[in-house]
Amino acid sequence: MERRRRDLPTSIYRILLYLSRMSERGNDARRLMRIERATLIERKELRNHLHNLCESGHLSAYSSGKTGRGGHPIIAYSVTEAGRGLRGDLGRWIDLGVRLGYYPEEFFYLPSDA
């Protein structure tokens, strides 16, 4: 799928889906750069979504204690219980959109699933 701005439910669903799948892996799999590659959401937009989801309690963010090449702290994200509920709600909304013809079927899958 081409890199373009998606609608809000799809973007948030993909972020939560990726982080849920990576919950058993180390912090490295849940960093901004990895999330950006896996979901194909632009970094600036992704950073805003992650910040808003953390503020609302759907994600938790924690620093690994390491710094990146630019001197910024490396932050890993994980989905909270509220985030799992939100992902289910968004999944049902997207499923309804697929059945009504608003979304193509591939909106349920991450680019890495192909």
N, CA, C and O of each residue as an XYZ file, in Angstrom:
456
protein
N       0.844     -1.171      0.000
C       0.000      0.000      0.000
C       0.889      1.234      0.000
O       1.895      1.267      0.709
N       0.543      2.228     -0.767
C       1.382      3.416     -0.865
C       1.390      4.201      0.439
O       0.484      4.091      1.265
N       2.445      5.000      0.595
C       2.554      5.832      1.786
C       1.670      7.058      1.570
O       1.955      7.898      0.716
N       0.645      7.146      2.317
C      -0.234      8.307      2.248
C      -0.946      8.413      3.583
O      -0.918      7.486      4.393
N      -1.567      9.524      3.797
C      -2.281      9.725      5.057
C      -3.574      8.923      5.051
O      -4.385      9.039      4.132
N      -3.756      8.121      6.069
C      -4.962      7.317      6.198
C      -5.951      8.021      7.108
O      -5.633      9.041      7.720
N      -7.132      7.476      7.189
C      -8.085      8.035      8.132
C      -7.681      7.629      9.549
O      -6.902      6.695      9.742
N      -8.210      8.332     10.518
C      -7.814      8.158     11.915
C      -8.061      6.756     12.455
O      -7.149      6.196     13.063
N      -9.240      6.147     12.274
C      -9.439      4.807     12.842
C      -8.439      3.780     12.310
O      -7.958      2.936     13.066
N      -8.126      3.846     11.025
C      -7.194      2.892     10.443
C      -5.790      3.089     10.992
O      -5.104      2.115     11.303
N      -5.359      4.329     11.112
C      -4.019      4.606     11.645
C      -3.886      4.102     13.075
O      -2.908      3.432     13.409
N      -4.848      4.413     13.910
C      -4.779      3.994     15.309
C      -4.889      2.477     15.416
O      -4.191      1.866     16.225
N      -5.748      1.865     14.619
C      -5.880      0.404     14.634
C      -4.553     -0.259     14.285
O      -4.145     -1.211     14.951
N      -3.878      0.230     13.253
C      -2.607     -0.369     12.838
C      -1.532     -0.207     13.899
O      -0.744     -1.125     14.124
N      -1.488      0.942     14.550
C      -0.516      1.153     15.624
C      -0.768      0.175     16.762
O       0.159     -0.487     17.229
N      -2.005      0.080     17.208
C      -2.339     -0.809     18.318
C      -2.150     -2.278     17.944
O      -1.719     -3.076     18.776
N      -2.465     -2.639     16.708
C      -2.279     -4.007     16.249
C      -0.798     -4.379     16.265
O      -0.432     -5.448     16.753
N       0.046     -3.508     15.737
C       1.478     -3.793     15.708
C       2.038     -3.925     17.121
O       2.770     -4.870     17.417
N       1.696     -2.984     17.986
C       2.217     -3.033     19.349
C       1.702     -4.251     20.111
O       2.423     -4.806     20.940
N       0.480     -4.669     19.846
C      -0.050     -5.877     20.486
C       0.714     -7.107     20.026
O       1.024     -7.984     20.833
N       1.018     -7.178     18.748
C       1.764     -8.315     18.227
C       3.191     -8.356     18.767
O       3.766     -9.434     18.926
N       3.759     -7.196     19.046
C       5.141     -7.126     19.504
C       5.262     -7.119     21.029
O       6.348     -6.878     21.557
N       4.180     -7.375     21.732
C       4.206     -7.284     23.192
C       5.164     -8.283     23.824
O       5.714     -8.013     24.892
N       5.375     -9.423     23.190
C       6.264    -10.447     23.745
C       7.724    -10.204     23.380
O       8.620    -10.807     23.971
N       7.968     -9.333     22.420
C       9.341     -9.078     21.988
C       9.959     -7.977     22.833
O       9.281     -7.352     23.650
N      11.221     -7.748     22.637
C      11.946     -6.740     23.402
C      11.541     -5.326     23.038
O      10.781     -5.102     22.096
N      12.062     -4.378     23.799
C      11.741     -2.966     23.592
C      12.136     -2.480     22.210
O      11.522     -1.550     21.686
N      13.149     -3.090     21.607
C      13.628     -2.639     20.310
C      12.547     -2.739     19.240
O      12.528     -1.933     18.310
N      11.650     -3.713     19.357
C      10.585     -3.902     18.367
C       9.456     -2.902     18.540
O       8.601     -2.780     17.663
N       9.437     -2.185     19.658
C       8.330     -1.254     19.918
C       8.796      0.197     19.924
O       8.210      1.038     20.607
N       9.846      0.491     19.165
C      10.359      1.844     19.059
C       9.729      2.570     17.883
O       9.168      1.942     16.986
N       9.823      3.885     17.888
C       9.207      4.733     16.875
C       9.581      4.309     15.457
O       8.710      4.194     14.594
N      10.867      4.077     15.212
C      11.322      3.747     13.867
C      10.720      2.422     13.391
O      10.303      2.314     12.238
N      10.671      1.423     14.261
C      10.097      0.130     13.880
C       8.595      0.233     13.637
O       8.068     -0.373     12.704
N       7.915      0.996     14.472
C       6.464      1.163     14.309
C       6.184      1.865     12.988
O       5.249      1.506     12.272
N       6.999      2.867     12.666
C       6.818      3.606     11.413
C       6.962      2.678     10.214
O       6.137      2.719      9.301
N       7.981      1.855     10.204
C       8.188      0.929      9.083
C       7.067     -0.098      8.970
O       6.620     -0.410      7.867
N       6.620     -0.616     10.083
C       5.622     -1.692     10.064
C       4.235     -1.203      9.679
O       3.476     -1.939      9.049
N       3.893      0.026     10.046
C       2.539      0.518      9.800
C       2.440      1.439      8.592
O       1.338      1.752      8.143
N       3.574      1.875      8.062
C       3.640      2.825      6.940
C       2.928      4.144      7.253
O       2.260      4.718      6.393
N       3.076      4.613      8.483
C       2.546      5.906      8.879
C       3.730      6.839      9.034
O       4.714      6.486      9.684
N       3.652      8.026      8.448
C       4.755      8.985      8.497
C       5.137      9.305      9.934
O       4.280      9.350     10.817
N       6.431      9.527     10.164
C       6.962      9.711     11.513
C       6.306     10.863     12.269
O       5.990     10.723     13.450
N       6.100     11.987     11.610
C       5.495     13.138     12.289
C       4.067     12.823     12.743
O       3.685     13.137     13.870
N       3.298     12.212     11.874
C       1.928     11.825     12.212
C       1.935     10.735     13.290
O       1.130     10.775     14.221
N       2.840      9.765     13.161
C       2.943      8.676     14.132
C       3.289      9.211     15.511
O       2.713      8.773     16.507
N       4.209     10.139     15.580
C       4.597     10.720     16.871
C       3.391     11.380     17.544
O       3.206     11.247     18.754
N       2.581     12.083     16.771
C       1.372     12.713     17.327
C       0.388     11.661     17.840
O      -0.170     11.811     18.928
N       0.174     10.598     17.062
C      -0.737      9.532     17.489
C      -0.237      8.867     18.771
O      -1.018      8.641     19.695
N       1.055      8.555     18.834
C       1.604      7.900     20.018
C       1.474      8.785     21.251
O       1.142      8.308     22.337
N       1.738     10.071     21.076
C       1.610     11.009     22.199
C       0.166     11.059     22.697
O      -0.082     10.983     23.901
N      -0.785     11.188     21.772
C      -2.199     11.264     22.157
C      -2.690      9.968     22.800
O      -3.467     10.002     23.754
N      -2.238      8.824     22.279
C      -2.643      7.543     22.856
C      -2.049      7.353     24.253
O      -2.681      6.744     25.116
N      -0.852      7.864     24.476
C      -0.245      7.796     25.816
C      -0.988      8.711     26.784
O      -1.249      8.332     27.925
N      -1.325      9.906     26.330
C      -2.043     10.865     27.178
C      -3.421     10.339     27.573
O      -3.895     10.598     28.679
N      -4.060      9.603     26.670
C      -5.404      9.092     26.956
C      -5.383      7.776     27.728
O      -6.440      7.287     28.127
N      -4.206      7.193     27.946
C      -4.098      5.975     28.720
C      -4.220      4.689     27.921
O      -4.336      3.613     28.506
N      -4.197      4.777     26.597
C      -4.296      3.584     25.761
C      -2.938      2.942     25.513
O      -2.861      1.758     25.184
N      -1.870      3.713     25.667
C      -0.508      3.206     25.548
C       0.279      3.644     26.766
O      -0.047      4.645     27.405
N       1.313      2.893     27.080
C       2.256      3.343     28.096
C       3.620      3.455     27.423
O       4.000      2.601     26.622
N       4.338      4.495     27.751
C       5.658      4.746     27.183
C       6.679      4.711     28.301
O       6.436      5.220     29.395
N       7.820      4.108     28.019
C       8.883      4.098     29.004
C      10.222      4.154     28.289
O      10.401      3.591     27.209
N      11.137      4.837     28.911
C      12.461      5.029     28.355
C      13.321      3.811     28.656
O      13.244      3.225     29.735
N      14.136      3.446     27.686
C      15.034      2.312     27.869
C      16.312      2.721     28.584
O      17.126      1.866     28.933
N      16.499      4.023     28.808
C      17.710      4.517     29.448
C      18.822      4.782     28.454
O      19.869      5.312     28.828
N      18.620      4.426     27.202
C      19.613      4.650     26.155
C      19.245      5.902     25.383
O      18.114      6.383     25.456
N      20.209      6.423     24.644
C      19.944      7.584     23.796
C      20.212      7.220     22.349
O      21.066      6.385     22.051
N      19.473      7.856     21.456
C      19.633      7.630     20.029
C      20.787      8.429     19.473
O      21.498      9.105     20.218
N      20.979      8.356     18.165
C      22.095      9.061     17.536
C      22.002     10.561     17.699
O      23.030     11.235     17.755
N      20.807     11.099     17.776
C      20.633     12.537     17.933
C      20.635     12.986     19.384
O      20.437     14.168     19.663
N      20.853     12.072     20.307
C      20.870     12.406     21.724
C      19.511     12.332     22.397
O      19.389     12.625     23.586
N      18.499     11.945     21.652
C      17.150     11.846     22.210
C      16.995     10.511     22.940
O      17.637      9.530     22.566
N      16.155     10.460     23.971
C      15.955      9.190     24.675
C      15.180      8.204     23.795
O      14.272      8.594     23.061
N      15.543      6.945     23.878
C      14.846      5.903     23.129
C      13.669      5.439     23.982
O      13.846      4.973     25.108
N      12.469      5.575     23.428
C      11.244      5.260     24.148
C      10.573      4.057     23.503
O      10.474      3.970     22.279
N      10.117      3.136     24.331
C       9.363      1.972     23.858
C       7.916      2.123     24.322
O       7.646      2.727     25.360
N       7.006      1.576     23.552
C       5.574      1.709     23.834
C       4.953      0.335     24.031
O       5.379     -0.641     23.415
N       3.958      0.265     24.882
C       3.191     -0.971     25.031
C       1.719     -0.621     25.218
O       1.376      0.457     25.704
N       0.869     -1.544     24.827
C      -0.579     -1.342     24.852
C      -1.114     -1.659     26.247
O      -0.756     -2.676     26.841
N      -1.962     -0.792     26.756
C      -2.611     -1.024     28.045
C      -3.923     -1.790     27.811
O      -4.304     -2.058     26.672
N      -4.589     -2.129     28.893
C      -5.877     -2.814     28.783
C      -6.894     -1.955     28.032
O      -7.669     -2.466     27.224
N      -6.886     -0.648     28.302
C      -7.791      0.264     27.587
C      -7.467      0.286     26.096
O      -8.369      0.404     25.268
N      -6.193      0.176     25.753
C      -5.784      0.144     24.355
C      -6.251     -1.111     23.652
O      -6.616     -1.069     22.476
N      -6.244     -2.235     24.367
C      -6.748     -3.476     23.767
C      -8.246     -3.360     23.480
O      -8.726     -3.843     22.455
N      -8.967     -2.729     24.376
C     -10.396     -2.512     24.146
C     -10.642     -1.590     22.967
O     -11.536     -1.829     22.155
N      -9.845     -0.538     22.877
C      -9.972      0.398     21.759
C      -9.674     -0.301     20.435
O     -10.368     -0.075     19.444
N      -8.637     -1.154     20.416
C      -8.305     -1.881     19.193
C      -9.464     -2.767     18.758
O      -9.763     -2.846     17.566
N     -10.120     -3.432     19.702
C     -11.276     -4.258     19.361
C     -12.417     -3.436     18.799
O     -13.051     -3.830     17.821
N     -12.679     -2.290     19.415
C     -13.746     -1.408     18.927
C     -13.442     -0.902     17.523
O     -14.314     -0.889     16.654
N     -12.192     -0.484     17.310
C     -11.813      0.011     15.981
C     -11.864     -1.109     14.949
O     -12.245     -0.880     13.802
N     -11.481     -2.317     15.353
C     -11.554     -3.462     14.441
C     -12.980     -3.734     13.997
O     -13.227     -4.026     12.827
N     -13.919     -3.638     14.931
C     -15.329     -3.825     14.569
C     -15.810     -2.709     13.648
O     -16.589     -2.959     12.728
N     -15.353     -1.482     13.887
C     -15.730     -0.351     13.034
C     -15.194     -0.540     11.618
O     -15.911     -0.310     10.645
N     -13.936     -0.956     11.503
C     -13.347     -1.180     10.188
C     -14.027     -2.359      9.498
O     -14.245     -2.324      8.287
N     -14.363     -3.402     10.257
C     -15.085     -4.541      9.688
C     -16.420     -4.099      9.104
O     -16.803     -4.536      8.019
N     -17.128     -3.234      9.824
C     -18.380     -2.687      9.298
C     -18.110     -1.897      8.020
O     -18.861     -2.010      7.051
N     -17.052     -1.104      8.013
C     -16.684     -0.346      6.814
C     -16.353     -1.244      5.639
O     -16.680     -0.908      4.501
N     -15.711     -2.382      5.886
C     -15.399     -3.343      4.822
C     -16.694     -3.921      4.261
O     -16.869     -4.012      3.045
N     -17.605     -4.312      5.164
C     -18.872     -4.896      4.708
C     -19.726     -3.896      3.938
O     -20.465     -4.282      3.033
N     -19.634     -2.615      4.288
C     -20.409     -1.589      3.586
C     -19.693     -1.051      2.349
O     -20.256     -0.251      1.602
N     -18.451     -1.492      2.132
C     -17.722     -1.081      0.933
C     -16.898      0.184      1.089
O     -16.413      0.716      0.090
N     -16.720      0.686      2.304
C     -15.924      1.898      2.507
C     -14.432      1.610      2.574
O     -13.620      2.444      2.173
N     -14.068      0.445      3.074
C     -12.668      0.056      3.203
C     -12.410     -1.189      2.371
O     -13.275     -2.060      2.277
N     -11.218     -1.285      1.761
C     -10.858     -2.571      1.145
C     -10.462     -3.563      2.249
O     -10.095     -3.147      3.348
N     -10.531     -4.833      1.973
C     -10.244     -5.881      2.957
C      -8.847     -5.752      3.572
O      -8.665     -6.087      4.742
N      -7.849     -5.271      2.803
C      -6.474     -5.217      3.301
C      -6.255     -4.184      4.408
O      -5.156     -4.119      4.959
N      -7.253     -3.383      4.750
C      -7.097     -2.425      5.833
C      -6.932     -3.121      7.179
O      -6.453     -2.505      8.131
N      -7.321     -4.398      7.278
C      -7.180     -5.145      8.512
C      -5.754     -5.627      8.734
O      -5.409     -6.031      9.845
N      -4.932     -5.593      7.718
C      -3.614     -6.208      7.801
C      -2.513     -5.166      7.751
O      -2.665     -4.112      7.133
N      -1.419     -5.468      8.399
C      -0.238     -4.620      8.345
C       0.527     -4.906      7.059
O       0.422     -6.006      6.516
N       1.294     -3.940      6.562
C       2.084     -4.191      5.349
C       3.024     -5.395      5.494
O       3.320     -6.066      4.506
N       3.488     -5.667      6.700
C       4.406     -6.793      6.921
C       3.692     -8.139      6.832
O       4.363     -9.170      6.786
N       2.358     -8.171      6.805
C       1.612     -9.420      6.693
C       1.634     -9.992      5.278
O       1.384    -11.182      5.085
N       1.930     -9.151      4.292
C       1.860     -9.578      2.891
C       2.919    -10.579      2.515
O       2.972    -11.019      1.367
